């Protein structure tokens, strides 16, 4: 009887601490039917629960127009799940010229309407596409 009780307790406790084997992922990739880029191997937006992980959008032009083009691409990524920049909680910015990005930061700020996310800006030697000079990725939360 003791062994049965111990076994039952062990079974109950292991069941309550077990996790699902997989997570539910939804993807969006520029209206691509496969919802991902199979050449480079990524999705533009990956949704898990109420969180959007948005891959970087890039530009070769660090100017107000180039920065706005990146944020407009990110806006399209956000809107794929009904989100806006108000949903953004984290921004990672990678650039080959941090001083130029700082100079034109006003173009970026317009998209956040004075409600800025946590942000990390990093100057790097180069991006995935050698001609690119700026890449920005986002994390956004949708309402539950």
N, C-alpha and C positions, 0 to 999 in steps of 0.2 A: 504494500500500500504506500509506504514512504516513497518508493521509487516512482510509482505512478504519479503521486502528488508533485514530486520534484520535476518529473518529465512534463507534466501539465503546466507547471509554473514556468519552466524553461521555454516551452512552446509558446505560451502566452506572451512572455516578455520578448522573445525574439520576433514575434509577429508585430508587436507594437513598436519596435525599433527599426523594422525593415523599411526600406524606401522603394519607391517605384524604380523599375529598371531603366526607364527612359523618361525623357521630358518631351512635352509636346512643343514642337517648333513650327512656326508659320513663317513663310518667306515671301519676299517681294524683290523683284529685280527688274526695274525699268520696263515693266510690262512684258517681260520675257516669259514665254509659256512654261519653261522649266523652273522659273522663279529663282534661278541662280546662274552664275557664270561658271560653266564647266571647264573653260580653258584656264583661267587663273585660279578658279576654285573658291568662290565666295558668293555670298548673297548681299545685295545692297542693304536690305533690312531683314533682320531676324527678330521675330517676336516670340518671347517666352513669358507666359503668364501675362502680366500687364506692363512688361518692359520691352522697349524697342532698342535694339543694338543696331546702330546705323553706321555702315562702312563709310570710309572717307570719300568725300567729293573733292576733286582736284581742279587746279588751274595752272596754266603756264604764265599767267599774267598777274603779278602783284600790283594791282592798281584798284581804285574804287570799283571799276567795272568788273575786273577779274574776281575780286572778293565777293561782290554781289552775285556773280554767276555761281560761285560755290554755294553761297547761302540759298540761292534759288533752287539749286539741285537738292540741297538738304531739305528745303521746304517741301519739295515734291516727295522726297523719301518719307518725311513725317506725315504728309497728307495721305500716303498709301494706307495708313491705319487710322485716319481721322485725327491725327495729332497736329499741333502747331508748336512754335518755339516756346510757348508757355509751358509745354510738357517737358522741355529739355531740362535735365538735371546735371548733366556732365558734358563738357566739350573738351576734346583733345585736338590741338592744332599743331601741325608739323610743317615747318617751312625751311627753305634754304636761305631766307633773308628776314630775320625777326625784326630788324629795324624798319624795313618797308611795311611789314604787316602792322607794326605799332603806329606808323605814320598814318595809315588808312583805317585805323580801328573804328572810326566813326561809321564807316560803311557797314561793319559787322554789328555795331550796337543798335542800329535801326531795326534789325530783325528781332531783337529781344525786348524792345519797348520798355527799357529800364528794369526788366526782371531777369537779371543775368544768372546763368548757371555756375556751378563750380567749373573751373577751367584750368587746363594745363597747356602752356605754349612752349614748344621746344624747337630750337634751331638744329637742323640736321645737315649732313653732307649731301644727301640726295634721297629722292623718293623712288617708288617702284618704277614709275615711268620717268626716265632720266630728264626729260624736258620739263616735268612738272616742278613747280616752285612752292606750292601750298596744298596741303591736304587737311581736311577737317572731318572728324568723326564725332558722333553724338550718342548719348544714351538718354532716352526719354521714358517717362512713366505715363501710362494711360490711367484714367480713373478706374477704380475697381467696381 
